[in-house]
């Protein structure tokens, strides 16, 4: 992606993701509204550095989302995790004051190689 380019994963609607996703460049892959639904067969995100930004919107299941590089959570909006499992083997950088709430059996698994870095005053419930 080129500098300043934005790929909005949902456009405010619900979109189902399965398979492997990777990216590179100076743009932004963003979840800022709507619902990113992980399909039953799961999905893997491999976005380096500051490329992926979750600022609002819902991450839902029934599948497992595996992060192998960097997920950035920022801003003031709530980040609901609804029925999905987030397996982190990379790095989650949680800045900003937006809380993360887990619903309907949702889980965050920070696996052996994972780093979950809560950088601000927010709550995981």
Short mmCIF file of the C-alpha atoms (twelve columns), coordinates in Angstrom:
data_MODEL
# 
_entry.id   MODEL 
# 
loop_
_atom_site.group_PDB 
_atom_site.id 
_atom_site.type_symbol 
_atom_site.label_atom_id 
_atom_site.label_alt_id 
_atom_site.label_comp_id 
_atom_site.label_asym_id 
_atom_site.label_seq_id 
_atom_site.Cartn_x 
_atom_site.Cartn_y 
_atom_site.Cartn_z 
_atom_site.pdbx_PDB_model_num 
ATOM 1   C CA . UNK A 1   0.000   0.000   0.000  1 
ATOM 2   C CA . UNK A 2   1.167   3.487   -0.704 1 
ATOM 3   C CA . UNK A 3   1.475   6.168   1.953  1 
ATOM 4   C CA . UNK A 4   -1.941  7.594   2.881  1 
ATOM 5   C CA . UNK A 5   -3.908  4.722   1.295  1 
ATOM 6   C CA . UNK A 6   -6.616  3.152   3.494  1 
ATOM 7   C CA . UNK A 7   -8.223  -0.259  3.082  1 
ATOM 8   C CA . UNK A 8   -11.385 -0.349  5.217  1 
ATOM 9   C CA . UNK A 9   -12.143 -4.024  5.918  1 
ATOM 10  C CA . UNK A 10  -15.894 -3.633  6.504  1 
ATOM 11  C CA . UNK A 11  -17.106 -0.266  5.215  1 
ATOM 12  C CA . UNK A 12  -19.519 -0.247  8.165  1 
ATOM 13  C CA . UNK A 13  -21.179 -3.547  7.180  1 
ATOM 14  C CA . UNK A 14  -20.485 -7.199  8.111  1 
ATOM 15  C CA . UNK A 15  -17.867 -9.035  6.075  1 
ATOM 16  C CA . UNK A 16  -16.690 -12.622 6.595  1 
ATOM 17  C CA . UNK A 17  -12.959 -13.367 6.449  1 
ATOM 18  C CA . UNK A 18  -11.261 -16.778 6.145  1 
ATOM 19  C CA . UNK A 19  -7.772  -17.696 4.993  1 
ATOM 20  C CA . UNK A 20  -4.469  -15.835 5.175  1 
ATOM 21  C CA . UNK A 21  -4.064  -12.063 4.851  1 
ATOM 22  C CA . UNK A 22  -0.802  -10.194 4.659  1 
ATOM 23  C CA . UNK A 23  0.239   -6.728  3.724  1 
ATOM 24  C CA . UNK A 24  3.119   -4.333  3.341  1 
ATOM 25  C CA . UNK A 25  3.677   -0.652  2.756  1 
ATOM 26  C CA . UNK A 26  2.973   2.702   4.345  1 
ATOM 27  C CA . UNK A 27  -0.840  2.739   4.160  1 
ATOM 28  C CA . UNK A 28  -3.452  1.540   6.658  1 
ATOM 29  C CA . UNK A 29  -5.614  -1.578  6.826  1 
ATOM 30  C CA . UNK A 30  -8.439  -0.535  9.129  1 
ATOM 31  C CA . UNK A 31  -11.331 -1.884  11.172 1 
ATOM 32  C CA . UNK A 32  -13.168 1.262   12.245 1 
ATOM 33  C CA . UNK A 33  -16.858 0.306   12.025 1 
ATOM 34  C CA . UNK A 34  -19.101 -2.607  11.173 1 
ATOM 35  C CA . UNK A 35  -18.268 -6.245  11.908 1 
ATOM 36  C CA . UNK A 36  -15.282 -8.245  10.799 1 
ATOM 37  C CA . UNK A 37  -16.573 -11.802 11.120 1 
ATOM 38  C CA . UNK A 38  -14.032 -14.619 11.211 1 
ATOM 39  C CA . UNK A 39  -15.489 -17.630 9.424  1 
ATOM 40  C CA . UNK A 40  -15.602 -21.094 10.982 1 
ATOM 41  C CA . UNK A 41  -12.397 -22.181 9.210  1 
ATOM 42  C CA . UNK A 42  -10.490 -19.252 10.748 1 
ATOM 43  C CA . UNK A 43  -8.266  -16.481 9.445  1 
ATOM 44  C CA . UNK A 44  -4.645  -15.414 9.880  1 
ATOM 45  C CA . UNK A 45  -3.521  -11.778 9.803  1 
ATOM 46  C CA . UNK A 46  0.114   -10.981 9.036  1 
ATOM 47  C CA . UNK A 47  0.356   -7.173  8.976  1 
ATOM 48  C CA . UNK A 48  3.662   -5.589  10.033 1 
ATOM 49  C CA . UNK A 49  4.262   -2.456  12.100 1 
ATOM 50  C CA . UNK A 50  1.431   0.058   12.136 1 
ATOM 51  C CA . UNK A 51  -0.297  -1.306  9.008  1 
ATOM 52  C CA . UNK A 52  -3.353  -2.846  10.767 1 
ATOM 53  C CA . UNK A 53  -5.414  -0.474  12.945 1 
ATOM 54  C CA . UNK A 54  -8.501  -1.539  14.963 1 
ATOM 55  C CA . UNK A 55  -10.069 1.724   16.138 1 
ATOM 56  C CA . UNK A 56  -13.765 0.722   16.415 1 
ATOM 57  C CA . UNK A 57  -16.143 -1.930  15.121 1 
ATOM 58  C CA . UNK A 58  -16.665 -5.542  16.173 1 
ATOM 59  C CA . UNK A 59  -14.546 -8.630  15.675 1 
ATOM 60  C CA . UNK A 60  -16.888 -11.638 15.711 1 
ATOM 61  C CA . UNK A 61  -16.792 -15.408 15.360 1 
ATOM 62  C CA . UNK A 62  -17.413 -18.258 15.099 1 
ATOM 63  C CA . UNK A 63  -13.806 -18.704 13.952 1 
ATOM 64  C CA . UNK A 64  -10.323 -18.143 15.310 1 
ATOM 65  C CA . UNK A 65  -8.300  -15.122 14.215 1 
ATOM 66  C CA . UNK A 66  -4.568  -15.744 14.497 1 
ATOM 67  C CA . UNK A 67  -2.269  -12.723 14.584 1 
ATOM 68  C CA . UNK A 68  1.248   -13.558 13.395 1 
ATOM 69  C CA . UNK A 69  2.682   -10.031 13.213 1 
ATOM 70  C CA . UNK A 70  1.189   -6.804  14.648 1 
ATOM 71  C CA . UNK A 71  -2.353  -5.765  15.586 1 
ATOM 72  C CA . UNK A 72  -2.745  -2.157  16.723 1 
ATOM 73  C CA . UNK A 73  -5.758  -1.260  18.884 1 
ATOM 74  C CA . UNK A 74  -6.223  2.465   19.333 1 
ATOM 75  C CA . UNK A 75  -8.604  5.316   19.936 1 
ATOM 76  C CA . UNK A 76  -11.445 5.825   22.392 1 
ATOM 77  C CA . UNK A 77  -14.133 3.531   20.922 1 
ATOM 78  C CA . UNK A 78  -15.120 0.156   22.398 1 
ATOM 79  C CA . UNK A 79  -13.611 -2.900  20.703 1 
ATOM 80  C CA . UNK A 80  -16.103 -5.776  21.131 1 
ATOM 81  C CA . UNK A 81  -14.877 -9.315  20.588 1 
ATOM 82  C CA . UNK A 82  -18.068 -11.323 20.072 1 
ATOM 83  C CA . UNK A 83  -17.841 -15.116 19.898 1 
ATOM 84  C CA . UNK A 84  -14.402 -15.100 18.282 1 
ATOM 85  C CA . UNK A 85  -11.079 -16.323 19.582 1 
ATOM 86  C CA . UNK A 86  -8.008  -14.156 19.043 1 
ATOM 87  C CA . UNK A 87  -4.779  -16.178 19.110 1 
ATOM 88  C CA . UNK A 88  -1.765  -13.908 19.317 1 
ATOM 89  C CA . UNK A 89  1.640   -15.275 18.345 1 
ATOM 90  C CA . UNK A 90  2.894   -11.860 17.236 1 
ATOM 91  C CA . UNK A 91  2.352   -8.521  18.912 1 
ATOM 92  C CA . UNK A 92  -0.773  -6.674  20.010 1 
ATOM 93  C CA . UNK A 93  -0.171  -2.993  20.768 1 
ATOM 94  C CA . UNK A 94  -3.181  -1.632  22.700 1 
ATOM 95  C CA . UNK A 95  -2.938  2.155   22.956 1 
ATOM 96  C CA . UNK A 96  -5.751  4.612   23.570 1 
ATOM 97  C CA . UNK A 97  -8.564  4.430   26.096 1 
ATOM 98  C CA . UNK A 98  -11.079 2.301   24.180 1 
ATOM 99  C CA . UNK A 99  -12.066 -0.749  26.221 1 
ATOM 100 C CA . UNK A 100 -12.209 -4.288  24.863 1 
ATOM 101 C CA . UNK A 101 -15.211 -6.385  25.882 1 
ATOM 102 C CA . UNK A 102 -15.488 -10.146 25.357 1 
ATOM 103 C CA . UNK A 103 -18.945 -11.596 24.653 1 
ATOM 104 C CA . UNK A 104 -20.443 -15.024 23.876 1 
ATOM 105 C CA . UNK A 105 -17.411 -17.166 24.662 1 
ATOM 106 C CA . UNK A 106 -14.853 -14.840 23.052 1 
ATOM 107 C CA . UNK A 107 -11.257 -15.285 24.217 1 
ATOM 108 C CA . UNK A 108 -7.847  -13.719 23.788 1 
ATOM 109 C CA . UNK A 109 -5.017  -16.271 23.898 1 
ATOM 110 C CA . UNK A 110 -1.581  -14.730 24.146 1 
ATOM 111 C CA . UNK A 111 0.516   -17.708 23.107 1 
ATOM 112 C CA . UNK A 112 4.149   -18.420 24.026 1 
ATOM 113 C CA . UNK A 113 5.744   -16.195 21.371 1 
ATOM 114 C CA . UNK A 114 3.091   -13.466 21.675 1 
ATOM 115 C CA . UNK A 115 3.367   -10.018 23.235 1 
ATOM 116 C CA . UNK A 116 0.191   -8.264  24.403 1 
ATOM 117 C CA . UNK A 117 1.224   -4.698  25.242 1 
ATOM 118 C CA . UNK A 118 -1.483  -2.666  27.048 1 
ATOM 119 C CA . UNK A 119 -0.087  0.872   26.817 1 
ATOM 120 C CA . UNK A 120 -2.865  3.047   28.245 1 
ATOM 121 C CA . UNK A 121 -5.708  3.145   30.753 1 
ATOM 122 C CA . UNK A 122 -8.334  0.850   29.221 1 
ATOM 123 C CA . UNK A 123 -10.226 -2.195  30.481 1 
ATOM 124 C CA . UNK A 124 -10.513 -5.756  29.186 1 
ATOM 125 C CA . UNK A 125 -13.802 -7.280  30.385 1 
# 
